[in-house]
Each structure stands twice: as C-alpha cells, then as structure tokens.
C-alpha cells in the first residue's frame, strides 16, 4: 500500500529512556520504517505513533496525501485503540548570505519581536551570539501552536540523518520551528481516517499565515531573486 510513496523497507530503532522517581533501564523500540526512493520521505509505524516526515516539502496537499495513505495502511493491519495527539511540525532554516552571526543581522528579514532583548546585551558589552526562545499560541480547545525561534549556527536538521536533504554550506541561520498540535480532551476519540485528516487541515490552516507574519516582505523577495 505504501509502494507508491515509500517502497523501501527499513528498521528504525528509537531509544526511550524510562522516566519517574525510580531509574529504569533504557527501552529500545524497533519500528518498521518505509522510505521513498530518493530518501526524502519516510513513514514510520511506531508502537504508539504514526510518523510521516519529509525533507522535501513541496506543498501541504502532497504531505496530506502521503499521510492518508499511511493511515489507510495502518488501519488495514489491525485496529487502533484511539487518538491522543495529532501534530504538524515545520522546521525552517532561514538563510540569507548577507546575515552574520549577530542577532541584529536578522532585523531586515524577520519580525522585530523575534529578536527579543539581544540588542541590550550589545549595549552592555556582552553581545548575544545565539539564543532560542519559545512562544505558545492558543488555537482553540485542545489546540495550540508552539513556535521556537532564534539565530543559530550550523543546522537545525542534521544533514547526516536518515533522510537526505538539500544541504547548504554550514553557517548562520535563523531557526523558525512551528509545531501546531491537537491533544484529546476528555474522551479519547476513535482512530478514524477522515477525522485525522480533518484535524491535519485545521492544524495547518494558521501555520502559513503565522510564518508569513513572522518574516519581513524582503525575505521572500530575496529568496526569489536568489532562485533566478
């Protein structure tokens, strides 16, 4: 069923460290993982999660189509008890050749609110080099958006990971990591394909607008000029 989008079978090992007041030995979960032929998309069937990921994001509709296929395949294997959480996460590495490592270098490219008190440090003679901030947005009952952001060096997504990616030279970038998610409130609903996909649509709706409001108009213009 996955052969159209992820025909190559892999085995993914995940280390889960035991939590609680009494130390527990690490638990290793080995999960079936299926990868596309270009190694940019993967579907992993974990014991308590279905994970769809890609390093070549073209548009939401394509990702949604892959998720629908993965859900259909999972439901064909055996019944699932219910749904606890649905999330969409976008990890953006914003790179501009003119931008250096100082937070102030990002003033032309991202919303001023994302730069925080970085300039205060410069005024005191202790300039900020890197930071990571977190903001939580209320998106309605059971829904929230977490945005993590800040200037970084190197990569937010490991180029040596399981999935291949278009790898730019290492250097300064501004991370904008947006996680839009839903969690069950009260009763745990049944695992139902259309409900899952509808939740994905609802979670995706505010993400694009949020991203576009957190960057300046100059950034997409710069990206388009660089692509020509």
Secondary structure, DSSP 8 states (H G I E B T S, - for coil): --TTT--EEEEEEEEE---SSS----EEEEEEEEE-TTSSEEEEE-SS-EEEEESS---HHHHHHHHHHHHHHHHHHS------EEEEEEEEEE--TT--SSGGGGTTTB-GGGGTTHHHHHHTT-------EEEEEE-STTEEEEEEEEEEES-SS-TTSSS------S-EEEEEEEEEEEE--SS-----HHHHHHHHHHHHHHHHHHHHHHB-HHHHHHHHHHH-
